[in-house]
Amino acid sequence: MDHPIDLLVIGGGTAGIVGAKTAARLGASTVLVEAHRTGGDCLWTGCIPSKTLLSAAAQAVSARDSSGAEPDFSQIQDRIRATIQTIEPEDSPEALERAGVSVRKGTARFTAPNEAEVDGQKLRFRQALIVTGSSPAAPPIPGLVDAGFVTSETIWDLPELPQRLVVIGGGPIACELGQAFARLGSQVSILARSGLLPKEDPEASALVRASLKRDGVTVIIDDEPQQVRRNPAAESPGDSNPGGRSSISTVITTKAGRELEADVVLVATGRTARTAGLGLESISVDCDDAGQVLVDGSMRTSNTSIWAAGDVTQHAKFTHLAGVHASTAASNAVLGLRRTVSSTVPRITYTSPEVAAVGVTEASIPEMTTSTVSLENTDRAIAQGTTEGFARLVIGKRGRILGGTIVGPRAGESLGELSLAVEQKLTTRQLAGVTHAYPTYSDALWNAAVAHASSGLSSPAVKTATSALAAITRFRHRTHPAQRSA
């Protein structure tokens, strides 16, 4: 290539695809380099397969309750693959090429300022966007590697449904996959050192924990693995159970002295940024102690020609955030802008019930208050028979909505309105003043705003003002009787 590329994009996941398309749409010459396959974790091992699995698991519960039918794990795997194949063309190299992006398959490494090498071929660039994502992290538990384990990336390759599944971790991935496999028929134990969904509203976490227990999940909190070892008894020839599944092969000993037996161990304890081998030291790009690329509010790194977005940075690991940040980074790089990213970051845990949250989720200072409406008082939930959950707003001075939590069916679908309210600094009066369709699950969110806005009417000052206005109106009606309209 004779002339430098306007934007070199390293990584073909969500952030890479969005960033590359944005740059090409703005008229920049854009090259995207991907070592494996475009689409990233979200398409192949994250959002798409996990939500398909959760849907299949929910349907399995209904089928079991109505007819006693047990799910076919191989059919569910086929369904997951079919879903991926349906969506994959949108993220394919061919789709990127049609959008004006040149796609190169290979491993990229920075070798000098404004220069990178892709499998031995040198590329010169004016700006670069690092979007290499992250990988599941495994804690340094003695014996874990030798005993074997799966992650959110490799669990999709299981040849059969595990009879016993032990999940290490208590975050969204642990809860979602733990519940799904329990509903499909596995005996699931979740071992959570810091509790379930520790970043969420405690009441929301408690509802998820109760739901997991109803699905047969054994939830162990405030404990952690101390050692993992293979069970020698399970190695003997012909040792199998009547169901045709492999016998127990792993024993996990915890700090509290528990022993958990498992066919499969799923590790869901966070993610590690993929920065190894990129040659960031050669271009003076700073990373934190965890290896995450440090970026400023405009997604620029310590090198003014290098940008980064998505899981490889210090920001939260969400697909939707990766796309927004990558679009911002690409437009800034191509147009010379310094647009900053929003601090409003919605998140959803797709358990049953769903947990959706954004902004401030707990009233941590005296100036904050909350307004909560239970689904037990929400007509659509009552009609559907799904009253487990609530909508809670966290409210600051002058009624401004700072954030909140929604728990229940389709909670994620109601989160958009709350996210907009937080981003646009709306008040409960403004939200309450919007006409909402009835009956919907989002009535709970609206009624929480109505309740807070209405509470202001009981203050002495407001009561005095409204009484005065009412008196004036009565006086006008007495002195100017209503006339029949023509």
PyMOL commands that set and color helices and strands:
alter all, ss='L'
color gray80, all
select helices_A, chain A and resi 14-25+40-44+47-67+73-91+93-98+144-147+155-157+172-184+202-214+232-235+280-283+310-312+319-335+375-377+379-384+397-399+411-423+428-432+443-458+460-479
alter helices_A, ss='H'
color red, helices_A
select strands_A, chain A and resi 5-10+30-34+101-105+108-112+115-118+121-130+134-136+164-168+187-192+218-221+225-230+250-254+259-262+264-267+271-273+306-308+347-349+354-359+369-374+390-395+401-408
alter strands_A, ss='S'
color yellow, strands_A
deselect
rebuild
show_as cartoon
